[in-house]
Amino acid sequence: MSGPIRHIVMWRLRAETPAERTTARLKVKTLFEGLKGRIDGLTHIEVGLDVSDVDYACDVVLVSEFTSSAALRAYASHPEHLRVREELGDIRIGRFQVDYPIRAETGA
């Protein structure tokens, strides 16, 4: 597959109290947003924190875009990404991912 690709990851985080959950969410957001401009091929990154508070919701969503599938694969083992994963440790208790090609928008 060639062309740009969108990488979306959602996590449930380990937390006993609402304050711990807030702290954990902000840690994930800060660390991933710190990757902006540090990884070749990473063209967009945003991190959203859940505000619904429903029991089945994930806590955090990462939406990122890469120039190609090869750039996404390189990201997986990039030292900066690995550093973030290490700093987060076992804070993440559930992880869901979707990767899909980004098609050029047509004016319809």
Residue pairs with C-beta under 8 A, 6 or more apart in sequence:
1 69
1 101
2 68
2 69
3 68
3 101
3 102
4 43
4 65
4 66
4 67
4 68
4 101
4 102
5 65
5 66
5 68
5 69
5 71
5 72
5 99
5 100
5 101
5 102
6 63
6 64
6 65
6 99
6 100
6 101
6 102
7 62
7 63
7 64
7 65
7 66
7 72
7 75
7 97
7 98
7 99
8 61
8 62
8 63
8 64
8 97
8 98
8 99
9 61
9 62
9 95
9 96
9 97
10 58
10 60
10 61
10 62
10 95
10 96
10 97
11 28
11 58
11 59
11 60
11 62
11 92
11 93
11 94
11 95
11 96
12 58
12 59
12 92
12 93
12 94
12 95
13 21
13 24
13 25
13 28
13 59
13 60
13 91
13 92
13 93
14 24
14 90
14 91
14 92
14 93
15 21
15 23
15 24
15 59
21 59
24 59
24 91
25 49
25 50
25 59
25 60
26 49
27 88
27 91
28 47
28 59
28 60
28 88
28 91
28 92
29 47
29 49
29 60
31 84
31 87
31 88
32 45
32 47
32 62
32 84
33 45
33 46
33 47
34 84
35 42
35 45
35 80
35 81
35 84
36 42
36 45
38 80
39 74
39 75
39 78
39 80
39 81
40 71
40 74
41 66
41 67
41 68
41 70
41 71
41 72
41 74
41 75
42 64
42 65
42 66
42 71
42 75
43 65
43 66
43 67
44 63
44 64
44 65
45 62
45 63
45 64
45 65
46 62
46 63
46 64
47 60
47 61
47 62
47 63
48 60
48 61
48 63
49 59
49 60
50 57
50 58
50 59
50 60
50 61
58 94
58 96
64 75
65 102
66 72
66 75
72 99
75 81
